[in-house]
Amino acid sequence: MKKLDNKELKEISKEKIKLAYEDYKAFALKGNVLDLAIGVVLGSAFTNIVNTIVSSTITPIISLLTSNVDLSTLFVTLKGGHFDTLEAAKEAGAITLNYGSLINAILNFLIVSIVLFILVKTLAKANKKKSKEVETTTKTCPYCMSTINIKASRCPNCTSILEDIKEKDATIN
């Protein structure tokens, strides 16, 4: 077994690093990875918008309907006595169960899921309309069942004449 010197080890290391870099570059530049990265960035921005909508619009409406109760301040003290506000409980070091924050998180989730549902349904409808608008450019030969150009009057595969079929279809209808 040959013992490698320092220079040979450096060359091998450089080659391995170069191969690892090329593999990573090929992975990172794939379309799916870029799409996923863009989706994550947009998702985090969208979450920020939804949090703002919930905290500035929906929570105040719920507070109005529930006699000015702010959901984010709802809590139960588990250990440390009774406190009138969440801030007082935190200052005293009490252990609290902040169920109001959970309710806000559930509202955020529901809003995000409803908006995404509407978005996906709308995009699906748009794609469906686009696919219906695409004209057919092929037809099937009734004799050999091969796919041929829709304007063909004779099948290029079995050489059957197709004009008679159009005339027969016109007389039947």
CORCORPE-V593259 format. One line per field, one symbol per residue. ss: DSSP state (h for helix, s for strand, l for the rest). phi: phi as a letter, one per 40 degrees, with the letter a starting at -180 (. if undefined). Layout:
ss->???
phi->???
This chain:
ss->lllllhhhhhhhhhhhhhhhhhhhhhhhllhhhhhhhhhhhhhhhhhhhhhhhhhhhhhhhhhhhlllllhhhllssssllllllhhhhhhhllssslhhhhhhhhhhhhhhhhhhhhhhhhhhhhhhhhhhhllllsssllllllsssllllsllllllslhhhhhhhhhhl
phi->.cccccccccccccccccccccccccccccccccccccccccccccccccdcccccbccccccccbfgccdcbcabccahhbbcbcccccccgccbbccccccccccdccccccccccccccccccccccccccccbbabcccbgccbccccbacccbgccbccccccccccc
